[in-house]
Amino acid sequence: MQFVRDHIPSVHTLDVLLFLFRNQTRAVTCEEVLAHTQSSQAAAHECLTRLTALSLVEQTGLDGHVCYQYRPEPEQVREIVRELAHLYDERSTSVVRLIYAARS
């Protein structure tokens, strides 16, 4: 899957993207991402910054907190991420291998 090779540099980034995808009806804070991924604040922030730069995630403000919401453009990207989420649910090992193969 070319999208993974081009835009997903790590399993952690994929985990953050899929967390946001699965919670797309609401904005989430970096703290919520941290709680889900159990990663460092720096790693979570790096992933969120990358996903925002790729126009997969929109950064917003809510009650004085910086929040992030899954909002990719165009619709074609939404479908790719939907397929990626399904593939990861069905064959996570294959997706992880693809990520590592793209980085070697």
C-alpha positions as CSV (number, residue, x, y, z in Angstrom):
1,M,0.0,0.0,0.0
2,Q,1.7,3.1,-1.3
3,F,0.0,5.4,1.3
4,V,1.8,3.5,4.2
5,R,5.1,3.6,2.4
6,D,4.8,7.4,1.8
7,H,3.2,8.6,5.0
8,I,3.4,6.2,7.9
9,P,7.0,6.0,9.1
10,S,6.3,3.9,12.2
11,V,3.8,1.6,13.9
12,H,3.4,4.3,16.5
13,T,2.2,6.8,13.8
14,L,-0.2,4.2,12.5
15,D,-1.5,3.6,16.0
16,V,-2.1,7.4,16.5
17,L,-3.8,7.7,13.1
18,L,-6.1,4.8,13.7
19,F,-7.0,6.0,17.2
20,L,-8.0,9.3,15.7
21,F,-9.8,7.6,12.9
22,R,-11.8,5.5,15.4
23,N,-12.7,8.6,17.4
24,Q,-13.3,10.8,14.4
25,T,-16.6,12.2,15.7
26,R,-14.8,14.2,18.3
27,A,-11.6,16.1,19.0
28,V,-9.1,14.5,21.3
29,T,-6.3,15.9,23.4
30,C,-2.7,14.9,23.3
31,E,-3.2,13.5,26.8
32,E,-5.9,11.1,25.4
33,V,-3.5,10.0,22.7
34,L,-0.8,9.5,25.3
35,A,-3.2,7.4,27.4
36,H,-4.1,5.2,24.4
37,T,-0.6,4.7,23.0
38,Q,1.3,4.8,26.3
39,S,4.1,6.6,24.6
40,S,6.1,9.7,25.6
41,Q,4.7,13.1,25.2
42,A,7.4,14.0,22.7
43,A,6.6,10.9,20.5
44,A,2.8,11.6,20.6
45,H,3.4,15.3,19.7
46,E,5.7,14.3,16.9
47,C,3.1,12.0,15.4
48,L,0.3,14.5,15.8
49,T,2.4,17.2,14.2
50,R,3.2,14.9,11.2
51,L,-0.4,13.9,10.7
52,T,-1.5,17.5,10.9
53,A,1.2,18.5,8.3
54,L,-0.1,15.7,6.0
55,S,-3.7,17.1,6.3
56,L,-4.9,13.9,7.9
57,V,-5.6,15.6,11.2
58,E,-6.9,19.1,12.1
59,Q,-5.5,20.9,15.1
60,T,-8.2,22.8,17.0
61,G,-8.8,24.4,20.4
62,L,-11.4,23.3,22.9
63,D,-11.8,24.8,26.3
64,G,-8.3,26.2,26.2
65,H,-6.7,22.8,25.2
66,V,-5.1,21.9,21.9
67,C,-7.1,19.1,20.4
68,Y,-6.8,17.0,17.3
69,Q,-9.5,15.6,15.0
70,Y,-9.3,13.2,12.1
71,R,-10.3,15.2,9.0
72,P,-8.4,14.1,5.9
73,E,-8.9,15.7,2.6
74,P,-9.8,14.6,-0.1
75,E,-12.4,11.9,0.2
76,Q,-10.0,9.5,-1.5
77,V,-7.7,9.7,1.5
78,R,-10.6,8.9,3.8
79,E,-11.3,5.7,1.9
80,I,-7.6,4.7,2.0
81,V,-7.5,5.2,5.8
82,R,-10.7,3.3,6.1
83,E,-9.2,0.4,4.1
84,L,-6.0,0.6,6.2
85,A,-7.9,0.4,9.4
86,H,-9.8,-2.7,8.2
87,L,-6.6,-4.3,6.9
88,Y,-4.9,-3.6,10.2
89,D,-7.8,-5.2,12.1
90,E,-7.7,-8.3,9.9
91,R,-3.9,-8.6,9.2
92,S,-1.9,-6.4,11.6
93,T,1.3,-8.3,11.1
94,S,1.2,-7.7,7.4
95,V,0.8,-4.0,7.9
96,V,3.6,-3.8,10.5
97,R,5.9,-5.7,8.1
98,L,5.0,-3.2,5.3
99,I,5.9,-0.3,7.6
100,Y,9.3,-1.8,8.6
101,A,10.1,-2.8,5.0
102,A,9.5,0.7,3.8
103,R,12.0,2.0,6.3
104,S,14.8,-0.4,5.6
